[in-house]
Amino acid sequence: MHLPFSPCRGWSAGLLFLAALNLSLPSPCAAAPVSFRNEVMAVLSRAGCNAGACHGNLNGKNGFKLSLRGENPDFDLIAITRHTQGRRVDPLSPAESLLLTKATGTVAHEGGKRFSLDSPEYRLLRDWIAAGALPDGPRTPTLRKLEVTPEQQVLVAPRRSVRLKVMATFSDGQQRDVTPLAAFEVSNPIARVSPQAVVTGERDGETTILVRYLEQQLAVALAFVPARPDFVWHDPPEHNYIDQQIDAKLRTLRIAPAGLCTDAEFLRRATLDTLGRIPTLEETQRFLADRRPDRRARLIDALLQRPEFADFWAMKWSDLLRNEEKVLDRKGVEVFHQWIRQTIADGKPLNEFAREILLGRGSTYSHPAANYYRALRDPQTRAETTAQVFLGVRLQCARCHNHPFDHWTQNDYHTLAAFFARVQYRILSNNRRDKLDKHEFDGEQIVWQDRTSEGKHPVTGAVLRPRLPGQDTECHPNDDRLQILADWVASPENPYFARAQANRIWFHLMGRGIVEPNDDFRASNPAVNPALLEALAADLVAQHFDLRALIRRIMNSRTYQQSAIPNETNREDEINFSHTVLRPLQAEQLLDSLAQVTGVKPRLDPSKPLRRAVQMPAPPAVRRGRGAASEGERFLSTFGKPGRLLSCECERSEETTLAQAFQLITGKLLNEMLSEEDNRLGKLLSAGRSNPQIVEELYLVALNRPPSDQERSTALAFVARGKDRRTRLEDLLWGLVNSKEFLLRH
């Protein structure tokens, strides 16, 4: 076939030969040849070709596989230019290259049309192919820094759009506007981004735009705010720095915070958050009668010193540290739980708590912290759990490839896992009930470190020395690796630990983290109030990682004490802590509160007479081989108590289900609690209490407030109409514990 002369085509065969030798020549067609790494790879990312749903998939698509999000340009160059006999690029007829015809929809493409024939993306790829589809030369500059403007912005109606500009700094010092090559991803559908990088808000709210160019990415925080021309900021009182930081953002967003909750609401909220149960009758009466101006602060101080505080927060940490019987066995669970509880009761600093866990070794019976490693049987699981629990980072994505939404690389993942490569087990006995289940352990184990095991890169097979996240120095082969890691995690200078733990404490008290999910810190998931998070972390460090000190600070803030009743400006707000968000009681809180209201102990493990559900060392689902689960244990499972198979608060379910409704309406457990002869109602009737006295007490003990006049008269009329006084009172109490006011933390 005769082709018209073209200097580019005339050189193409020779250029392809030079490309195979990894050489490059100046293009006679253009002063600046197209860079494969800096431009072609960026176009593929911008078009989504190397995304996980497309050719970046583990197995590729239709025989064409690219590295995920362009993490391996060398691999991609070979896939584009060599595979399928090189049909994807045709330097002699660039427009006929499959790389272009598929992307423009000229040839049928399962991924659809990615860009048009007149687009900059098309022209750039066509020019690269026409020049011989060459790799970059050794002097091609590499990306050093990425900047986006604006980094954050609040757009008040009628303004609804903003143009982003992305600047890249390269190793040769050159700065370039790479906006046309950058990829943009919106965190939620309240906004859209045009090909020209114009972000347009489609409804009010906040969103994050993840801006990605090559291997670097940044997040842009945007808020679209209604005009609210009549909005006036009334300078609500600020109790501490928490309110200052919260109010600063609310004022910018033209959101007014809610007023304070009532004393009864505060008493109930504070007791649930610190002790895991609602207040007793005596506690309610005493607090509501207190008229001192500092009664709330006094209550907080008293609650933090109660033994139930250690019970409740030990349960939270047992959930995270996977304290369950299948792997730890019954005795291991008990000693680990008791050690965690005692640590909290003693007020041990959180960083020292973490240090002791990471250094855990020896007998899992006599050295309880060693049970942390007993539950984590391989270096990868140990690395992922340690990062998530103590650093607030989910590294799982970097196990097989560079993290698609953060800066963590596959090397970062495996050099962290290398810290745990020498952790070994000596199983002294294993009396498991299921001989076929290799994941069940029942018997003492010794956790120890050998001196020779090393981690290896899963792709190259190269030995990887342990390296701390964000640092370049590798450990010496003879170092105590767990000691190095534990000292770094526990250090006040650690950039991750204080923020992760401050955010976790905030999550447990406020219902959502400043970073949410609370253990998923990454570039594409920024804090909703970065200044507040940094202030809380600095406070935690200044207070020597004292759990109670930070809880006290948060609970004394006006933000914590706000009402759940919204106003016109904050009704739609769910992330800026402008009002208290209602949430259901956790399984243990609900069962313990029902037991307290009815005066009946929760029916739990019959072999261990526990007074409260939060004192259970292990979840009920693992009591295999010792008979059916008790009614109380089934209740806890129904209401979302986690099985502790994950190191994440996300395992605890707060979803409302039909099974929960059956438990509360017709369930055996609640009905037996209400009808037990010697329960609270039985004792009140035996003591000769009048109907008004009983109604008053039931409201105080169930809702932690006296009944209103209307509630009192309605309740008394209901009881008086019945033939059986006891049955009517049971029905009244059943109605109280099934009310939203009882079932929700508000």
N, C-alpha and C positions, 0 to 999 in steps of 0.2 A: 504494500500500500504506500503510495506516494504521500509524503507529508510536507506541508509548506515549511520553509526554513525558519528556524527559531534558534537564537544563540543559546537559550536555556535548554531546549531539547537537544541541540547538538552536543551539549556537555553532559547530558543526563546520565549516559552509560558510565562515563568516567567518574562522575560524582558519586554514583551508586557504589562503584568499586572502592572509591576513597572512603565512603561511609562505612563500608565493611571493615576498613582498616582504622576506623575511628579518627579520621582526619577531616579537615574541612578547608575549603578554598574560598576566597572572596567571590561573591556572586557577581557575574557581569551584568545581572539584571537589576540589582538593587544594592544601594550603599550599605544597608543594614539588613542582613539576611534574617529570616524568621527563626527565632530560637525555639527549638523543640521543647526544652524544659520550661522556659519562661513564658511561652506564648501558646504553643500547640497544646501542651498539657493543661494550661489554664482554660482553653476553649473546651476541651473535653470535659473538664469539671463543671464549667458554667452550663454546658448543655446537658449535664446529668449522665453522660455516657459511662462514666466510671463509678456511678453510684451503686449502692448495694442492690437496688432493685433492677439494675441494668447489667452492663458488662462488668461492673466491679463485683458482681456476685461471686461467691466462692467457686462456682462451677462455670461462670460466664453465662453468656446467652447465645444460643445458636452457633456454638463453636468459636465465638469471639470472646476472649477473656482479657480484661484489663485489671491492673492493680486497683484496689479500693481507693477511691478519691485521689488517685495518682501518686500513691506513696512510693512506687517503684518505677521511675521513668525509663530505666534501661529495659526492664521487662516489657513495658508498654511499647517502646520503640520496635522491639523485635516482633511483638504481636501484630503491630500495624504494618510493618514493612516486609516481614518474612513469611508469616503464616498464610495459608491458603494460596501458596505460590505467588505471594506478593500482590494478589488481586485487589487488596484494599487501597493501594496507592498506585497510580499510573502516571509517572512523570512525563510520559510522552503525550498522554491525553488526561491532564489533571481533572477535568470536569467529569470524566467517566470513572473516576476512582470510587470504589464502593464507600469509602469513608465519607465522601461528599454526597453521592446519590442516595445512600440510605438516610443520612442525616437531614437531607432536604425533602425527603419523601418522593423523589423522582423514581426510586425503586422501592417496592413494598418493604416496609420496616415495622417490625412489631412494636418498637418503641415510639413510633409515630414521628412526625416532623419535629426536628430539634431547632432548626433555624432556616432562614430563607436564602434564596440565591443572591439577593442583593444585600445580605447582612455582612457586618465586619467579620463575624466568625467564619463565614464561607470564604471571603476574600483571603483571610489569613491562612486558612488551611490550604486553599488552592495555591497560594504563592509558595508555601512550604513544599508542597508536593511538586510543583513545577520546578523548583530549585533542586530537586533530587531527593526530597524527603530525608535530609541529612540529620545526623545527630549533632549536638553542639560540640564546638571545639573546646580545647582545654582552657582557653582564656575567657570563655563565656561567663559573665558575672552571675553570681548566685544571690538569692534573696536574703537580706539581712533583717529588715524591719518593715513592718506594715503599720500604716496609720489610716484612720478613718475619721472624717469630719462630717457632721458633728458626732461626738461620742455618745451624747445623750441630749434629748431635747423634749420640752413640753410644748405641745401645739394646742393653743386655745382656739376654739371655734370662733370665727368661721375658717380659720386656717386648718388645712387638713393634709398638707403634703410637704415633704422636704426632700431635697436632692442630696444623696450621699456622694462623697468623693473619697476615693481610695488611692493613697500614695504609697509606693514601694521604694525602699532604699536598697540598693544592690551593693555587692562587695567592692565594686569599683568606685563607690561613692556617688554614683548617679541616682537621681530621684526621678521616678516616672509616675505619671497618672495611669494607673492600671484599672480604673473603674470599668472600662469596657470588657476587661478580662476577668473581673471578680465574680464570684458566685454569691447569691444572696438567698438566705433562707429565713422565713418568718416563723417565730415560735408559736404563734396562734393566729387564727384566721381573721383578726380584726383589721388587718392591713394587708396590702399587696405591694409588690415591688415591680416596677416596669423594667424593660430591658435597658432603659437609660438611667437606672438606679434612682428613680423617684419613688419614694415610699408614700403611699396614700392610705390614710386611715378610713375605714369603711364604717366604723362605729367607735364609740367612746371606749377607752380602756388603755391598758399598757401592753406593750409587746417588745420583744427583743428581735433584732435583725442580726443574724449571724453572717458576717462578711468573711468570705474565704478566698484567699488567693494563694495558689500552690500549697505549701505545707503550713502556712500560718493562717490564723483566723482571729477575728475580734468580734465583740458583741456591741451593738448599738442599742441603747435603751431609749424607747420613744413612748410618750404618753399623749393620748388624744383626749382633750378635756373639753367638756361643754362650756359655753361662755359664762353662764350663771351671772348675768350682769348685776344682780342684787346681792351677790355673795359678799359677806362681811366676816372677817376673821375677828373673833371676840377675845383672843388672848386667854385661853383657858389656863388654869394654874398648872405649873410644871413641877412635879415632885422631885425629879432627878434628870440626869442626862438622857434617859430613855425617852421621856416625854419631849425633850427638846428636839431630838433627832426625828421622832415620829411626827411631831407638829410641823417641823420644817418642811417635810415632804407633803404633808396633808395641805398645808397652806398653798404650796405651789400647785397642787392638783385641784385647789378650790373645793376641798372636802372639809367639812366641820366634824370634829370628833363627837362621839356620843357622850352623854352625861355619865355621872358615876352610877354604879349599881347600888341597890339598897344594901343595908347592913345584913339582912337575911341572905341576900344573894351572895354577898361577899363571903360570909361565913361558910356557906355551902361550897362555893367555888374553891376557896382556899383550903378547906379540909379535904375535899376530893383530890386536889392537886398535890397535897403533901402527904396525906395519910391513906389515900385510896378508898375512902368511905365518906358517907355523909356524916354530919355532926350528930352526936347523941342528944337526947332530950335535955340532959343537964347542961351540956355545952351550949346548946341553942338558947336556953333560958338565961344562962349566965351572960352570954355575949349581948343578947338583945336588951338586957337590963343595964349594961355598961354604958355610961354617958360620958366617959372621958374622951377628949378629942383625939387622943392617940390610940384608941382601942384597936384599930385595924393593925397598926404596927406591932402592938403588944401581942395580938393574936398570932401574927406571923411568927414572931420570936418563939412563942410557946409551942406552936405546931412543929417548928423545925427541931425542937428538942424532944419530941415524943418518940418512943420506941417504934411506933407504927410507921414513922418516916423511913426508917431503915428497911422495914419490911417491904414497903411499897416500891422504893427505888432499887432495892435488891431484885425485885421481880423484873423491873425494866432492864437492868443490866443482865440478868439471867436470860432474858429473851434475846438480847444481842449476842451474848457469848455462847449461845446454842447449848444451854444446860439442859439436856434431855437424856432419858434413860437408855435409849437403844445403844448409843455409843459410849456413854459415860458409866452406865449401870447405876443401880439404885444407890449404892453407897457413894459412888463418885459424885452423883447429882447432889446428894445431901451435903457432903463436905464442901463441894464447890459453892453451893448456895449459902451455906453458913459462913464461909470465908468472905464471900461478896457482901453479905449482910453485915458482918462484923466490921469490914472495911468502911462501910458507909456509916455505921453506928459510931465508929471511932473518929470519923471526920478526916480520914486519910485523904491527902490531896489527890485530885484526879490524875495528875501526871504520874505520881508515885504508884497509884493503882494500876495505871497502864504499864509502867515499867515492870512491876512485879509479874503481871500477866505475861508480858513478852519474854521475861526471863524464866518463866515457869519450867521446871524440870525436876526429875526425881519421881518418887512414888505418887501416883494420882490419888492415893488415900491420905498419905501423910504430908504431901505438898500440894494443896488444893489447886493452886494456880496452874499446875501442870495439866489440869483437865482442859485448858484452852487448846493445847495441842492435841490432846486425845480426841477432840471432836473434829480436828482438821487434819486429814490423813495424808495430804500431799503438799509439796511446796507451793503449788499454784493456788490451792484453796487457802493456805495460810497467808499468802501475799494479798489475795483479794480481800479476805476478811479483815486483815490488819489495816489495809488501806481504807476500807469502807468504815470500819468502826472507829478507828483512832485518827484518821486523817480526813475523813469525809469525802473520799474519792472512790468512785466506782471504776476500777481498772479493768473489769472483765473484757471490755471491747478490745483492749490492747493485747490480749493473749494471742490472738491470731493475726493481728494487723495493727497498724498505728491507729490510735483512737480517732474516730471520725469527727468527734465534736470537742476535742480538747488537744492539748499539746503533748500528751503522753504517747510515747512510741512503744513499739514492740520490745525494743531493747530495754526501755525503762521498766516495763512489766517484768521481764525475765531477770534483770539484774536485782530487782527487789525480791523476786521469788528465790534467788540464789542465797539470800540470807537464811532461808529455811531448809536448804538442801541437805544439811547435816543433821536435822532433827530425826531421831530414830525412836523406835518403840521396842521394849522388851515385854512381851506378854507373858506374865507369870501364870495366868490361868484364864480360860475362857469357857464359862459354863452357859453358853448361849442356849436358848430354848429351841431356836430354829437352826438346825445344823447346816442348812443350805444357805443361810443368810450370812454372807461374809462381812456385812456391815454392822452386825450386832456383836457387842462385846460385853461380857459379864465376868469381871474379875480384875484384879490389880494389874496395873501396867507401870512400867518405868519409862519416863521420857528422858532421853539423853542425846548428846551430840557426838557424832563420829568426827574423825579428823581428815577425811579424804573426799567425801562426796562433794560433787560440784554440780551446779546448774548448767544446762546447755541450751543454746539457741535452737528452737525447734526446726528452723529452716536450714541453717548452716551447720548445725552440730557443734559449733565452736563453744568452748568452755567460757562461761560468763562469771566473772568475779562479782561479788555483791557490791552494789553502788547505791547510795542513798538517793532518793528522788530529788531531782533538781541540782545534783552535785556531780562533779566529774571524777572525784577521787575514788578509786576502787579499794576494797579491803585487801589486806595482806592475807595470804593463805593460812597463816597460823593465828590470825585474830579470832577472838571470841565474837562471832558474828552477831549472835543474839544480844550481847552486851552493847555492841556498837549501835545496833538498831534501837534497842530500848532506851539508851541514853539520848539518842537523837530525838525520838518521839517525845520523851519526857522533858526535853529542854525547853525553857521559857522562850528561847529564840526560834523554836520550831515554827515555821510559817503556817502550818496546817492544823496542828493539834488544838490550839486554843480556840481557833475559829470554829472548828468542827464541834467541839464540846459545848461552846457557848451557844451555837446554833441548835444543838440537840436539846439543851436545857430549855431554850426559848420555845422549841417545838412542843415539848411536853407541857409547858405552862400555857401556851397561847393557841395550840391546836394546829399550827403550821409553822414551818421554819422561815427564817428570813431568806435562806436558800431552801427551796422546796423542790423535790424531796430533800430531807434534811441531811442526807449523807451523799449528795450528788453535786459536789462543787465542781464546776467546769466552766469553760469560757462561754459556752452557749446557754448556761443556766445561771445568770448573775443574780446576786442578792437584790431583793426588792428595795433594800435600804442599806447600801454598803457602809455608810458612815456609822449607822447603828451597830452593824455586825462588828466592825473594827473596834468600836467603843466597848462592846460587851466582851470581846476577846481580850482587849487590853485590861479591862476590869478583872477578868478571871485570872490573868497572869499576876496583876498587882495584888490580888487577894490570895496568892499562892495556891491557885487552883482549888479553892474551897467551894465545894458544891453548894453548901448552905448559904454562903455569902452571896453568890450570884442569884440564887433563887430568892433570897431576901430582897435584893436590889430590884429584881423584876416585879415581885409581888407588891412592893411598896410604890411602884410607879402608878400614875393615873391611868396609863395605857392598860395595865393589867386589870385595874378596878373599874373599867368602863362597863356601861350597861350593854346588854344584847339588843336593846331597842334602837333601831337605826333612825336616822333623820333623812330628809329629802336628798341631801348631798352624798351620804355614804351608803345608801340602801344597796347599791350594786357593788360596792367595794368588798372584796374578799381577800385581798392580799396586803393591804397597807395598815391593818390593825387599827382602823378607825372606830370599830365597835367590836364587842365580843361576838365571836361566831359560835352559834349553838352546835354542840356535838354530842353524840350518845355516850352514856357511861360505858366504860370498858367492861368486859365480861366480869372480871374480879370485883370491880367497884359495884356493879349491879348486884351480884350475888351477896356480897358482904353487906350492902345497904339493905337488901331485902331481909337478910337475917337479922340485922339490927332493928329494923322497923317492926318485924313480927316477933322478935325475941326468941328466935329459934336458930340454933347453930346450923351452919351450912352442912349438908350431907356430902362429905368429900371422901377421901381415902379412909376406909374403915380401919385400916391397920395403923393409922397415924391420926390421933385426935387433934386436928388443927382447929383453931378458933376462927380463922379467916382464910378466904380463898387466896389472898395475896401472899400468904405464908407457904403455899405449896412449892416445894423445891422444883418439881418438874410438871410439865403439862399432862393432863389426864389421858391423852390418847395413847400413851406408851405403857400403860399398866397392863401389858400383855401377860397372859399366863397366870394372873391372879384373880380370875373371875371377871364378870362384866363390870363396866364402869358404873360408878354410883350416879344417882340422879343429879347431884351437884356437879360432877365431872361432865356429864352430858350437857348440862346447862351451860357450862363454861365453853365447851366446844361449839355449841350452837351460837353463842354470842361472840365468837371470834377469837377466843384465846389461841395464840399461835402454837404450832407444833414444834417451834424452835429448830426448824430445818434450814433457815436462812438467817444471816447476820444483818437483819434489817427490820426496822419498825414497820415496814410495808407488809410484813407477813401477818400482822394483826389486822383482822378485818373489822371494819365498822359499818359494813353494809347491812341494811335492814332486809330480813328474809321472812318468808312465810313461816318457817320453822320457829323463828323467834316469836312471832305472833301467837302461835299455838302454845309455846311455853308460857307466855304471860296470860293468855286468856283461859286455856283449858289444861295447861301443863300440870303434871302430877306434883312437881316440886313445890310450886307456889301454892297450890290448893292444900297440900299437906301442911305447909307453914301456916296458912291462915286458919286451918281447922284444928291444929294441935291444941289439945285441951289446956296445956299449961303455958301457952304463948302469952304475948303481951295482952291480948284481949281477955284471955282467961284470968290473968292476974288482976286486971282492972275490974272485971266483974266480981271476982271473989272479994276484992277490997271494998265493994259497995259503992264504986264511983258512979256518979250520975251521968246521964247522957251528955249534958253540956261539958262536963269535965273530960269525958272520954273523947268527944269530938275535938275538943281543944288539944288534947295530947296527941291524937292521931295526926292532926295537921302539923303540930310542932315537930313530931318525930319523923314524919314522912317528907314534908315540904320545908321544914325548918323555919316556919313562920306561923303565926296564928291565923285562923280563918277570917275572911272578911265577914261583915255582918250578913251579907246575902248568902255566902257559903255556909255560915253557921246555921242560919234559919232553914236553908234547904236541907242540910244534912240532918238536923234534928227532926224535921218533918218526915224525912225518909225513914229514919229509924223508928219513929213513933208509929208509922203506918203498918209496920210488920208485926206478925203474930209471934215470931221468934226473934227476940232482941239480939241474941248472939249472931244469928244468921245475917240479920240486917247490918250489924256492925262489921262482920266479915266482908259483906258486899261493899260497904263504904270504904274499908281499907283496901280492898281489891281495886276499887276505882281510883284511889289516890296513887297506888303504886303503878297503875297503868296510865297515869296522866303524863303528858309531855313534860310537865314541870318536874316530875320525879325522874323520868327516864333520860332527860337531857342535862348536860352540864351547861349552865348558862351564867 
